Amino acid sequence: MIVVANQKGGCGKTTTVVSLASAMALRGKKVSVIDCDPQTNATQAFGLDPTGLPEDRFTVLDVYLGARPALDIEQLLPPLEETPEEPRLGGNLWLAAGSKGVSGLQFRLDAHVNEQLALQKITHLDADGLRDEQRQRLKESVDSLRGERDFVFVDTGPDLGFALTTALIAADFYLIPMVPSAFDISGLKMLLKAASQIRERYETNLALLGILLCQVKGTKLDREVRELLVETFGKGVFKIEIPNSVKFREATFHGLSIIEHAEEEAAAKSYLALADELLALFEKRRAKKRSSKRSSSTKVRVNAR
C-alpha cells in the first residue's frame, strides 16, 4: 500500500494517485485507489460523483465509522459512456469512493469517546486504547485487499490530520509529490517526522518510496531544487519528473485520468515511465527477498548436518 502525501496543497497528490494508478492498471496490474481526501478529488477525477452514489454503495467514511473492509467498499470503475462495452483501463482499477464527511471525522470519533467517558462506561486508559483502535481502522480495512490487488494507492488531504495519520499507519510506503519550491521543501520536515513517529509507535515498516517533482518547467530553480533534494535524499528522489501541462486540467474536467485523456502527451508518458520505474524497483526488492530466503534456507540445512 502506497500513501501519496504532502501537507501542502496543489503539489500534485491527487494527480499522482489518479495518473500512477491508471498507468499501473494499463500495465496489467490490479490496482485499488482509496480516496481519503475530504475534498474527494480522486473520486471526481475518475468521473464519479461522491454525493450521487447508489444507496447500496459505501464510501471510505464507512471504514472509520463502520469498520467495513475496503474489499466491500471499492467498486470497479464503470466503463465510459462512449465505450460502454469496453472495460475501463483494462478492467484493472477499483475505487473506494471518498466522502466529504471525512473532514469532520475526528470530531465525531472524539465525541463518541468523550460521551463514553462522561457516562463512565470507559476509563481514561480505555479511551486511549479506543483512540488507537480508531487510528488503525483504515489499516484493518485495507488489509482485506492484500493478495487481491497488486497495488493500493491512497489519496490524502493537505494536512497532517487524522486521515493522513491513519493512512500512514496502514501503509507500507509513502510517496511525496512536490512542486520545486522552497515552501514545499520546508514542509517535508513535519511529514518525515510524522512518518518516523508512526514507525516507532506502531512498530511498522513504513518507508519513504521516493520524492516526485511535479509541475516541472525546466527552469534554473527547478534544477537547483532537484540538486538540493538529491544532496539530502540521494536515490530517494525519482529520476522521472512530471512536466507542467494543461492536459491534467483537461483530463480532470472530462472525468478522465491523463492516461485516458492524452496517452501520447509527455505528461501521460511521464507517469507511465514512473510506473515502469516502480515496477522495476519492486521486482528488484522481490528478487532480493527471494535470494535472502534461499540463503537462509541453505544455512539451516548446513547447520542441520
Secondary structure, 3 states (H helix, E strand, C coil): CEEECCCCCCCCHHHHHHHHHHHHHHCCCCEEEEECCCCCHHHHHCCCCCCCCCCCCCCCHHHHHHCCCHHHHCEECCCCCCCCCCCHHHHCEEEECCCHHHHHHHHHHHHHHHHHHHCCCCCHHHHHHHHHHHHCHHHHHHHHHECCECEEEEECCCCCCHHHHHHHHHCCEEEEEECCCHHHHHHHHHHHHHHHHHHHHHCCCCEEEEEEECCECCCHHHHHHHHHHHHHHHHHECCCCCECCCHHHHHHHCCCCHHHHCCCCHHHHHHHHHHHHHHHHHHHHHHHHHHHHHHHHHHHHHHHC
